[in-house]
Amino acid sequence: MTDNHGSLLLKEVTGVILAGGQSRRFGGGDKFLKELNGTSLIDRIVNRVRPQTDDLIINSNSNALIFKKQNLPVIPDSIKGYAGPLAGVLAGMEWVLKNKSECCWIVTFPSDAPFIPLNCVAKMKVHAEKAKANIVCSASGDRTHPVCALWRVDLANDLRKAMLNEEIRKIDLWTARHRLSVVEFSNQPYDPFFNINRAGDLERAEEILKSNEI
């Protein structure tokens, strides 16, 4: 594995929006289609992260036709059975390896976090270079957000083996094996990684929108 992080960071970064879950805590269905102040969650994520990446794809196990409006490639999990966010990370890595050989990194975002920082990717890239990290995850308010992270795509084979041979599903169990670094974001005046887990969280998100210019 190469350690030439400085030059690698000059290459492309592909964004992957993770929308492959079953939204059980929300009551099922395609949570990312719910609207916040008249705009769907998925559109809010796309609008915030598209300018930060060189390319953008959606990882989802839903019917790809529901993403027609977004006009982005839609890829399902490459490991079946709703194996969690790591399956989406792997699907993103493997898509890049197949379709964008010049790209060395992916950056993942949850599809239910409508306030992702507009400088998120730039800050993680700088941090990756300084820390010589293979994975950089975000944090705010003493909480890490491993689904919002920057990943080297050449970790794909190791991740696939860990998921298939060891049945690893928890992100932290796998990332602990690699050079992981954490970059902190302020959680004031609101947490930029606030996510919509339950129906009531939509109301809280509306309050955040009313109180801040986002």
N, C-alpha and C positions, 0 to 999 in steps of 0.2 A: 504493500500500500504506500503510495507516495505521501510525503509530508510537505509538499510544495504548496502550502495553503495560500501564500500571497498571490501567486500567479493564477491559482484555481479560482480565487475570488473575483478575478477579472472576467471570468467566463460567465455564461448564462446561468440564471437561477430560474427553475420552473416552479410555479406555485401550484399547490394541490389543495383544493377545498374538499374537506372530508365530510361527506354527506351520506355515509354508508350505513349508519346505525338504524336501529328500530324505534328510537324515541319513546322508550317504554315509560320513563318518568313523565313524559309529556302526554301520555295516553295513546301513543302509537301514531301512525300516519307520517306524512312527510312534513315534519316540523319546520323545515327550512322554507316552506311556501307560506307560512304564516306572515301576516303583514305587521309592520311596525311603522306607524305614522304614514300609512298608505303605500309603503314599499316592502316587498317581500324580504325576509331575512337573507335569502341567497343573493338577491340583487344588491343588498347593502354590503355583503361580504365582497362580492365581485367588484363593486365600485371602489371599495377601499383598498383592495389588494392588487387589482389589475395593474395600476400604475407602478407598483413596487416590484413587479416581476417581468421577466423577459417573455414568458409564456405562462398560460394558466389552463389548468384542467380541473375537472370535477370528478371525484371518486364517489360513486353512488351505486347501490344495488337496486334502486328504483328504476322504473321505466325511463329510459333515456329521453323519451319524447317530452317529458315534463320540463326538460331543460332546453327546449328548442329556443326560447326567448334569449337565453344567455349565449347561445351560439359558441359553445366551448366543447372540446372533446369530453366525453363522459366515459369513464372506465369503471367497471365493477371490481370488487375484491377479487384478487387472484387466488385467495384461499377461501373456500366456501364455508358457509355456516355462520355468518355474522360473527367473525372472530375478533371484532373490536377494532379500535383505531390503528393498531399495528398492521392489520391487514390492509388498511387504506394507505398507510405509509409505504408498505411493500409494493402495493399496486402502482403507486406513483413512481417509486424508484424503478420498477421493471418497465414501466411505460417509457420513461426517459431513456433507459439503457437501450431500448429497442428503437425509439423514434428520434432521439436527440443525443447522439453519441458525444457531441461537443459539450454537453451540459454535465457538470460535476456535482451539482447540488439541487435538492428540492427544498422547498419551504412549505410547511403544512399549516392550514388554518381550519378551525372548526366551523361548521356551517351555521352555528347558533350563537356566534359572538359578534354582534353588530357594530362594536366600537373598536375594532382592531386598530392599533396606532398606525398612522400614516407613515411613520418612520421605522416601522417594525423590522422590515427586512434589512434595511441599511444598517441599523444598529446591531442586528444579529451577525451580519457579514463582517463588520468591523471587529466584533467580539470574537468571532471564529478565528480571524487572522491573528489577533493578539494572543489568544489562549491556545492557538494551534489545536483547536477542537475539531472533532469529527461530527459532533452533534451540539447544537446550541438551543436550549429551550428558554422560553420567556418566564418571567416571574413578576408578581406584583403583590404588595401587601403581605409578605411572608408566605405566599403561596406560589408554587411553580405551576406552569401550564404546559405540560409536555406535548400536548396536541398542537400547540402553536410553537413550531420549532424548525430549525434548519438542519438538514441531514445530508451527509455525503452519500451519493447514490451507489458508490462501490461497497456499501455495507449490505446491499441487497441479498447476496448469497448467504451471508451469516444470519440475517434476519429470517430468511426463508427456512433455513435449517433449524433455527431456534423455535420457530412456530410449528413446524411439521414434526421434528424429531423430539422436541422437549415440551411441546404444547404450551409454550410461553404466550401469554396474552397481555400481561401487565407491562406497560411501557417501561416503568422504572426498573423492572427486573432485567430487561434487555439492555437499556441504555447504560446501566451501571458497568457493563462490560467494556464500554468504549470511552473514548476521551470526550466526556460530556462537560459542558460549561453552561452556566446559567447567567442570563442577562436580565437585569432588574429594570422595570418600568414603574413610574410613579402611579399610585392608585388614587391620587387626588386631582381634581375634585370628584372623580368617579373612577372605578376600576375599568381600564380599557379592555380587559379580558372578561368582563361580565358576560355570562352566557345564559341562554334561555333553556333552562332544564324543565321547568313546569309552567303551566298556563299563567300562573300569577307573576312569573318573571317578565312576561310581556308588559304588564302594567308598570312594573318597576322600570323597565327599559323606556317606556313612554315618559316617565317622570324624569329620567336622566336626559332624554332628548329635550324636554321643555326647559330644563335648567342649565343646559350647556349648548354651546355652538359646536355641533358635531357634523 
